[in-house]
Structure formats: structure tokens, C-alpha cells
Amino acid sequence: MDKITVVMATYNGEKYIEEQLVSILNQSYPPDEVIIRDDCSTDNTCRIIKDFIGNNNLNWVLIPGDKNLGFERNFTEALKCSTGDLIFLSDQDDVWHKGKIKYMSSVMNRYKQILCLNSSFECIDSCGERINTKNMPFTSNNGLIIGKTIKDYSLCSFKAEEVLRYNISMGCTLAFRKELMNEYLANAGKVAHDWLINMIAASHGGLFFLNRKLIRYRVHGDNTIGLNEGFIQEKEKRNKTYSNMLRYYYAFSRTRLIRRNPRLYKSCTKNISLYSERIRVINRKTYQPILFVVLKSLLKFGFRGLLIIRDIAIRSWHVV
């Protein structure tokens, strides 16, 4: 029987943390190990976690950090302490469906080729009320998966080139096998931990997505990056989004995973070129003839050249 570990990174999460802890405790298939690492919270997060562990007589582990690392490095340090065969990542402010661990672990046990499994999610607001979302045409998973329409409850695999274009889900939905840990640690520190785990799994043919909503993802404050990016119209926000993507691709290009694979390195440099061009487009005050730009974008980037055309359209239709 696989040992199940849940890894959570926390920082100033006093408002929602207990609700998430309760949802993990109430899993129909409880985890064997829960590792929580706090990134030097200045509120009552650590006290709430300690009280919860003590009041419920749990063997869960809370690791207080000695300095603030940021969420990516905080997750990495927590992952180093995990000993499970299947490792589930958890945010501090979501709510898990009761059967999340049981259902995902059973799918991974049934299909041994799965190295990393992501699930879908439903959105809730700061009060826990459901937010209705609709997928745009030819997208799935609340618009995060582009170019694929995936049936409910079905299982779908992803290639590394696809994951390089975009992360298929948030880290709070994924579970991965411990066999990926060493390769993850060898590449960690340069790019988002969840995207990196997905990329490593995909490079070995083991990344899958299960189109079943197994967590309630809380949308509030700054955690909405990645949702509805296509509708961001303000110049400042688009600049920030594209600059973040460019930063991630530069970081990916410096990892061993990408540098040792010419095919992935070429794809990564193409993505750098794409987002560099998108930044130039939204900041440029004059354009070349529209037909020329359209043809140039499609020839250089293929179907993804439509992203640049969309940027031009938004730039033209809106005062930004």
C-alpha cells in the first residue's frame, strides 16, 4: 500500500487555514503523513496549526521557518521532509473534497504510468460561496488548458511541449510519485515548483489530468494569476502577466531538464520569443500594416501567433 503524504506551505494564512486543515483531516482515505512548513508568518497561522494538531491528537508535523523564503522555496523545503510514495500538494486556503485523496490515489494505483496527476477544481470566493465559471471554446479546466476539450471524469495525458506552453493546473490539485523527487530537487529554485513537477513528469511520458473537480479553490487577493488571462485588458496587468511568463521561460531555459533536451530547449526559446513579441506589441504606439503583422506572426509562431493578433486587437480597441 502506498504511503500518502500531504505537503502544505503556509504564510499569514490565519483567515482560512483551519477550514483547509479540517478538510484534510476529514478525508475518506486519510494521509499517512502531513508536513506543514510555515514561512515565518507574522499572524496566528502557526498557533492555529499547533492547536489543531494538539486538539485532534495528530502526528502531523509543523516546521516553522527561520527566515522567509517565498512560496516556491518554502514548498521545496517542505518537500525535502516528505517520505511518502504519493505526495499531494496543498495550499493553505482551499477546501478539499472528502474523496480527493482516495480517488486520485486509486487512479494512480490503477495506472502505474502516471507519475503526476492533476485534477480540476471549482472556484469559491472569500466567503466560501461557489463562483460559476465557464470554459471558453476549445479549453478545459476553467480555461487553464488551451486547445483541448476534455470530457468530465475522463483522463488525459500531456506532452512536455504542451506543458512548456502553459501549466495545465495549479499545484494545489496535483499528486506525484516520489520517483520524481530527486530530479525535482536537482532543478528546483529557478521556476514555479508545480509547473516544474508537471514538466518533469511530462518529459517521462507520465503527466495526466483528471477532469474531475476535487478541490474548492479560493479566489481572493493576488492568487488569481492564471485564471481568465485572456480577458485582462489593462496594459499594466498584461505587461505584468507577460513579463512573469517571460521570466518563467528564461528560468526554464536554465534548468538541467531543458538544457539537456534540444527539443525542449528549442521550444522554450520559441516561447521566449513569443512573449517578448507580445510585450513589444502591447507597448508599441504604431504598427506595421495589420496584414503583414498577421502573416509574420502566423509564419513564425504557427497557431500561437493568434495570441499576438489578439493583443493587437485589444490594443486597438481599448485605451490602455
Salt bridges, closest charged atoms under 4 A:
GLU19 OE1 - ARG218 NH2 2.81
GLU33 OE2 - LYS3 NZ 3.95
ASP51 OD2 - ARG47 NH1 3.19
GLU77 OE2 - LYS80 NZ 3.00
ASP85 OD1 - LYS178 NZ 3.06
ASP93 OD2 - HIS220 NE2 2.68
GLU122 OE2 - HIS97 NE2 2.94
GLU122 OE1 - ARG130 NE 3.57
GLU161 OE2 - ARG263 NH1 1.82
GLU162 OE2 - LYS148 NZ 3.16
GLU183 OE1 - HIS204 NE2 2.76
GLU277 OE1 - ARG280 NH2 2.73
GLU277 OE2 - ARG284 NH2 3.90
ASP311 OD1 - ARG238 NH2 2.45
ASP311 OD2 - ARG278 NE 2.66
